[in-house]
Amino acid sequence: MPTGGASAKDDKLTIIAISALACILQDLLHEGLGHGVTAWLSGARSVTMSTVALQSDIETRWISANGTLVNLVFAAIFWLVLLRGQLYRPATRYFLVLALAGNLFTGTGYFFFSGVSNFGDWAAVIQDLRPHWMWRLGLVLLGVASYYASMLLVRAQLRQFRGDAENPRRFRVLCWTPYFTDGILAGVAGLLNPAGLFYVVASALPSTLGANAGLLSLPSMLGTAETSEEIPVEPIQRSGVWIAVGAIASLLFILVLGRGITWLR
């Protein structure tokens, strides 16, 4: 049975590739399936999707809200899939946990971000609602409560990667690597977006570094988590498939989607 000492066998390059794929999936769900498809079905004649924003010739509350709502729906799907997590290989299980975390943290974090900054998707949703300050306060409170609940859900899945509780190194690697991978990937891709540098600072970085900040705190939460009776997940070994798919997807994400894709009708 692997212990915390086996954490050294977790292959970092594979972890980075899996982290990149989970980040890309979350972004595609938010901008593409959430905002983009809703705008198209709502009658938009021009839709431009990049890694940092969805721009269309029409704006509605549903278009603004559905990016977050799609993230939360898929988070629920990933959570259901992980109920049988023991059926999957360590790398696949780790990807599912990161997909759960990315969609949960983005979905719930956006409530807090828009409530505090009065910017972004949910600021657009509540812009005409009065009294405005009360709606913003409601978003902040909803964001804090739902984000904390999200951290507990992700912790429950990550604790199965526990080995020796006295050696938290594995938890730090599994939590911090995706945080910095996502930040770098989103920042580089965002620099190419057609909406300008403003959206890198106002959208791309807050939605990744800000929303995923829970990953930085999870190792300390995992350190105090109750010991699980389940068999710990084995080390994530090097996988050429995960690395190749992650590299190709990252290049397409940066060079193609980063520059923006436009649909017209």
C-alpha positions as CSV (number, residue, x, y, z in Angstrom):
1,M,0.0,0.0,0.0
2,P,1.5,3.4,-1.0
3,T,2.4,5.8,1.7
4,G,3.2,9.5,1.8
5,G,6.7,8.6,0.9
6,A,5.4,7.5,-2.5
7,S,4.5,11.1,-3.3
8,A,8.0,11.4,-4.9
9,K,6.7,8.9,-7.6
10,D,3.9,11.3,-8.7
11,D,5.1,12.4,-12.1
12,K,5.1,16.2,-12.2
13,L,5.0,16.5,-16.0
14,T,1.9,14.3,-16.1
15,I,0.4,16.4,-13.2
16,I,1.0,19.6,-15.2
17,A,-0.6,18.1,-18.4
18,I,-3.6,16.9,-16.4
19,S,-3.9,20.4,-14.8
20,A,-3.8,22.1,-18.1
21,L,-6.5,19.9,-19.6
22,A,-8.8,20.4,-16.6
23,C,-8.2,24.2,-16.9
24,I,-9.0,24.2,-20.6
25,L,-12.1,22.1,-20.1
26,Q,-13.5,24.5,-17.5
27,D,-12.9,27.5,-19.8
28,L,-14.5,25.8,-22.8
29,L,-17.5,24.9,-20.7
30,H,-17.8,28.5,-19.3
31,E,-17.2,30.5,-22.4
32,G,-18.3,28.1,-25.1
33,L,-21.1,25.9,-23.9
34,G,-22.3,28.5,-21.3
35,H,-22.1,31.9,-22.8
36,G,-21.5,31.0,-26.5
37,V,-24.2,28.5,-27.1
38,T,-26.7,30.5,-25.1
39,A,-25.9,33.6,-27.2
40,W,-26.3,31.6,-30.4
41,L,-29.6,30.1,-29.4
42,S,-30.8,33.6,-28.3
43,G,-30.4,34.8,-31.9
44,A,-26.9,36.4,-31.9
45,R,-25.6,37.0,-35.4
46,S,-22.0,37.4,-34.4
47,V,-20.3,35.5,-31.6
48,T,-16.6,35.8,-30.8
49,M,-15.1,33.4,-28.2
50,S,-11.7,33.7,-26.7
51,T,-10.1,32.3,-23.6
52,V,-11.1,35.4,-21.5
53,A,-14.5,36.5,-22.8
54,L,-17.5,35.8,-25.0
55,Q,-18.6,38.7,-27.2
56,S,-21.8,38.8,-29.1
57,D,-24.0,41.4,-30.7
58,I,-26.8,40.8,-28.1
59,E,-26.7,40.8,-24.3
60,T,-29.2,39.1,-22.0
61,R,-29.2,38.0,-18.4
62,W,-29.2,34.4,-19.5
63,I,-26.1,34.8,-21.6
64,S,-24.3,36.3,-18.7
65,A,-25.5,33.8,-16.1
66,N,-25.1,30.6,-18.1
67,G,-21.3,30.5,-18.0
68,T,-21.4,30.0,-14.3
69,L,-24.5,27.8,-14.3
70,V,-22.9,25.4,-16.9
71,N,-19.8,25.2,-14.7
72,L,-22.0,24.2,-11.7
73,V,-24.0,21.7,-13.6
74,F,-20.8,20.0,-14.8
75,A,-19.3,20.1,-11.3
76,A,-22.4,18.1,-10.2
77,I,-21.7,15.6,-13.0
78,F,-18.1,15.2,-12.1
79,W,-19.0,14.7,-8.4
80,L,-21.5,12.0,-9.4
81,V,-18.8,10.3,-11.5
82,L,-16.3,10.4,-8.6
83,L,-18.8,8.6,-6.4
84,R,-17.2,5.5,-8.0
85,G,-13.8,7.0,-8.1
86,Q,-12.1,3.8,-7.1
87,L,-12.9,2.4,-10.6
88,Y,-10.5,4.8,-12.3
89,R,-6.7,4.9,-12.7
90,P,-4.9,7.5,-10.5
91,A,-4.3,9.9,-13.4
92,T,-7.9,9.8,-14.5
93,R,-9.2,10.2,-11.0
94,Y,-7.0,13.2,-10.5
95,F,-8.3,14.8,-13.7
96,L,-11.8,14.3,-12.5
97,V,-11.0,15.8,-9.1
98,L,-9.4,18.9,-10.8
99,A,-12.4,19.2,-13.2
100,L,-14.7,19.1,-10.2
101,A,-12.6,21.7,-8.4
102,G,-12.2,24.0,-11.4
103,N,-15.9,24.1,-12.2
104,L,-16.9,24.5,-8.6
105,F,-14.4,27.2,-7.8
106,T,-15.2,29.2,-11.0
107,G,-18.9,28.9,-10.5
108,T,-19.1,29.8,-6.9
109,G,-16.2,32.2,-7.0
110,Y,-17.9,34.3,-9.6
111,F,-20.7,35.2,-7.2
112,F,-18.2,36.6,-4.8
113,F,-16.1,38.4,-7.5
114,S,-19.1,40.1,-9.1
115,G,-20.6,41.1,-5.8
116,V,-17.4,42.7,-4.5
117,S,-16.2,44.3,-7.8
118,N,-19.5,45.0,-9.5
119,F,-17.9,43.6,-12.7
120,G,-18.3,40.4,-14.6
121,D,-21.1,38.0,-15.4
122,W,-23.2,38.3,-12.3
123,A,-22.8,42.1,-12.1
124,A,-24.5,42.1,-15.5
125,V,-27.2,39.7,-14.2
126,I,-28.2,42.0,-11.4
127,Q,-27.4,45.4,-12.9
128,D,-31.0,46.5,-13.2
129,L,-32.2,45.0,-9.9
130,R,-33.0,47.3,-6.9
131,P,-31.9,47.9,-4.3
132,H,-28.6,47.2,-6.0
133,W,-26.5,47.1,-2.9
134,M,-28.6,44.4,-1.4
135,W,-28.2,42.2,-4.5
136,R,-24.5,42.7,-4.4
137,L,-24.4,41.8,-0.7
138,G,-26.4,38.7,-1.5
139,L,-23.9,37.7,-4.2
140,V,-21.0,38.1,-1.7
141,L,-22.7,36.0,0.9
142,L,-23.7,33.4,-1.6
143,G,-20.2,33.3,-2.9
144,V,-18.5,32.9,0.5
145,A,-20.9,30.1,1.6
146,S,-20.9,28.2,-1.7
147,Y,-17.1,28.5,-2.2
148,Y,-16.4,27.1,1.3
149,A,-18.8,24.3,0.6
150,S,-17.0,23.6,-2.6
151,M,-13.7,23.4,-0.8
152,L,-15.1,20.8,1.5
153,L,-16.4,18.7,-1.5
154,V,-13.0,18.9,-3.2
155,R,-11.2,18.0,0.1
156,A,-13.4,14.9,0.4
157,Q,-12.1,13.7,-3.0
158,L,-8.5,14.7,-2.6
159,R,-8.1,13.0,0.8
160,Q,-8.0,9.7,-0.9
161,F,-4.6,10.7,-2.3
162,R,-3.5,10.7,1.3
163,G,-0.5,8.6,2.3
164,D,1.5,9.3,5.4
165,A,-0.4,12.1,7.2
166,E,3.0,13.3,8.6
167,N,4.2,14.1,5.1
168,P,2.0,16.7,3.4
169,R,4.3,17.1,0.4
170,R,2.1,15.1,-1.9
171,F,-0.9,17.3,-1.1
172,R,1.0,20.5,-1.8
173,V,2.2,19.1,-5.2
174,L,-1.3,18.0,-6.2
175,C,-2.9,21.2,-5.2
176,W,-0.3,23.9,-6.0
177,T,0.8,22.5,-9.3
178,P,-2.6,23.0,-11.0
179,Y,-3.0,26.5,-9.4
180,F,0.2,27.8,-11.0
181,T,-0.3,25.8,-14.2
182,D,-3.7,27.3,-14.7
183,G,-2.5,30.8,-14.0
184,I,0.4,30.6,-16.5
185,L,-1.8,29.0,-19.2
186,A,-4.6,31.6,-18.8
187,G,-2.2,34.5,-18.7
188,V,-0.3,33.5,-21.8
189,A,-3.4,32.7,-23.8
190,G,-5.1,35.9,-22.6
191,L,-2.3,38.0,-24.0
192,L,-3.4,37.1,-27.5
193,N,-7.1,37.8,-27.0
194,P,-8.8,40.3,-29.4
195,A,-10.6,42.2,-26.5
196,G,-7.3,43.7,-25.3
197,L,-5.0,43.6,-22.3
198,F,-7.8,44.9,-20.0
199,Y,-9.5,41.5,-20.0
200,V,-6.4,39.7,-19.0
201,V,-6.2,41.8,-15.9
202,A,-9.9,42.1,-15.2
203,S,-11.0,38.6,-16.3
204,A,-8.4,36.0,-17.2
205,L,-6.2,36.3,-14.1
206,P,-9.0,36.9,-11.5
207,S,-11.0,34.0,-12.9
208,T,-8.1,31.6,-12.6
209,L,-5.8,32.8,-9.8
210,G,-8.6,34.3,-7.8
211,A,-11.2,31.5,-8.3
212,N,-8.7,28.7,-7.8
213,A,-7.2,30.3,-4.6
214,G,-8.9,27.5,-2.7
215,L,-6.2,25.1,-4.1
216,L,-3.6,27.0,-2.0
217,S,-5.5,26.4,1.2
218,L,-6.5,22.8,0.6
219,P,-3.2,21.2,1.8
220,S,-3.8,22.6,5.3
221,M,-7.4,21.5,5.3
222,L,-6.3,18.1,4.2
223,G,-3.8,17.9,6.9
224,T,-6.5,18.2,9.5
225,A,-9.0,16.0,7.7
226,E,-10.2,12.8,9.3
227,T,-8.4,9.7,8.3
228,S,-10.2,7.8,5.5
229,E,-10.7,4.0,5.8
230,E,-10.4,3.7,2.0
231,I,-7.2,2.5,0.3
232,P,-5.1,5.6,-0.7
233,V,-4.8,6.4,-4.4
234,E,-1.6,5.1,-5.9
235,P,1.0,7.5,-7.3
236,I,0.4,9.2,-10.6
237,Q,2.9,7.6,-13.0
238,R,4.3,9.2,-16.2
239,S,1.8,8.9,-19.0
240,G,2.9,9.8,-22.6
241,V,-0.8,10.0,-23.6
242,W,-1.7,12.6,-20.9
243,I,1.4,14.6,-21.7
244,A,0.9,14.6,-25.4
245,V,-2.8,15.5,-25.2
246,G,-2.1,18.2,-22.7
247,A,0.6,19.7,-24.8
248,I,-1.5,19.7,-28.0
249,A,-4.5,21.1,-26.2
250,S,-2.5,23.8,-24.6
251,L,-1.0,24.9,-27.9
252,L,-4.5,25.1,-29.5
253,F,-5.8,26.9,-26.4
254,I,-3.1,29.6,-26.6
255,L,-2.6,30.0,-30.4
256,V,-6.2,29.4,-31.7
257,L,-8.7,30.1,-28.9
258,G,-6.4,32.7,-27.4
259,R,-6.7,34.8,-30.6
260,G,-10.5,34.3,-30.7
261,I,-12.9,32.4,-32.9
262,T,-15.8,34.2,-34.6
263,W,-19.1,32.7,-35.8
264,L,-21.3,34.7,-38.1
265,R,-24.8,34.0,-39.6
